[in-house]
């Protein structure tokens, strides 16, 4: 339907991981104050959807590599086209919340599983190394 791009990672003809990226919009009252400060009521955002690694390969740093790949794609997209102020994810469970927190996302004041990162933070992450 043209609403997202999905990236699939395959090893030995088996899908081992995937994620999707799409345009999104947030309302400033959904964000923690430090992220919403100075923002308009409707904030352009990117959504990382369904970042997942097969159960057999979890805890092998593949998720972190996928996240870096996603952030890099979003940074490149914002340089050459419409940009966004925020990157958002909807963590599926507490383990995912912890994963995203370790990777510089912060939770919504109303729902800890709705998480956010400033685009400027993503740019710092991907230019580190």
LINNOR-V310802 format. One record per residue. N is the residue number from 1. OMEGA is omega in whole degrees, -180 to 180 (999 if undefined). Layout:
BEGIN
n:N omega:OMEGA
n:N omega:OMEGA
END
This chain:
BEGIN
n:1 omega:177
n:2 omega:-179
n:3 omega:-179
n:4 omega:170
n:5 omega:-180
n:6 omega:-179
n:7 omega:-175
n:8 omega:-179
n:9 omega:-173
n:10 omega:174
n:11 omega:-179
n:12 omega:178
n:13 omega:178
n:14 omega:175
n:15 omega:180
n:16 omega:-179
n:17 omega:176
n:18 omega:170
n:19 omega:176
n:20 omega:178
n:21 omega:177
n:22 omega:173
n:23 omega:-176
n:24 omega:175
n:25 omega:178
n:26 omega:171
n:27 omega:-174
n:28 omega:-180
n:29 omega:175
n:30 omega:-172
n:31 omega:169
n:32 omega:-177
n:33 omega:-177
n:34 omega:177
n:35 omega:-177
n:36 omega:-176
n:37 omega:177
n:38 omega:-177
n:39 omega:173
n:40 omega:180
n:41 omega:177
n:42 omega:-174
n:43 omega:176
n:44 omega:-176
n:45 omega:169
n:46 omega:177
n:47 omega:169
n:48 omega:-176
n:49 omega:169
n:50 omega:174
n:51 omega:-175
n:52 omega:177
n:53 omega:179
n:54 omega:-175
n:55 omega:-178
n:56 omega:-176
n:57 omega:178
n:58 omega:-179
n:59 omega:176
n:60 omega:177
n:61 omega:177
n:62 omega:178
n:63 omega:178
n:64 omega:177
n:65 omega:176
n:66 omega:-180
n:67 omega:177
n:68 omega:178
n:69 omega:179
n:70 omega:-180
n:71 omega:178
n:72 omega:178
n:73 omega:-180
n:74 omega:177
n:75 omega:178
n:76 omega:179
n:77 omega:-177
n:78 omega:177
n:79 omega:-173
n:80 omega:-177
n:81 omega:179
n:82 omega:-178
n:83 omega:177
n:84 omega:-180
n:85 omega:-171
n:86 omega:168
n:87 omega:-178
n:88 omega:174
n:89 omega:172
n:90 omega:-178
n:91 omega:-175
n:92 omega:-177
n:93 omega:-177
n:94 omega:178
n:95 omega:178
n:96 omega:177
n:97 omega:180
n:98 omega:178
n:99 omega:-177
n:100 omega:177
n:101 omega:178
n:102 omega:-178
n:103 omega:168
n:104 omega:173
n:105 omega:176
n:106 omega:-177
n:107 omega:173
n:108 omega:177
n:109 omega:-177
n:110 omega:-178
n:111 omega:-175
n:112 omega:-179
n:113 omega:173
n:114 omega:-170
n:115 omega:-172
n:116 omega:172
n:117 omega:174
n:118 omega:177
n:119 omega:179
n:120 omega:176
n:121 omega:178
n:122 omega:180
n:123 omega:177
n:124 omega:-179
n:125 omega:-174
n:126 omega:178
n:127 omega:177
n:128 omega:-174
n:129 omega:999
END
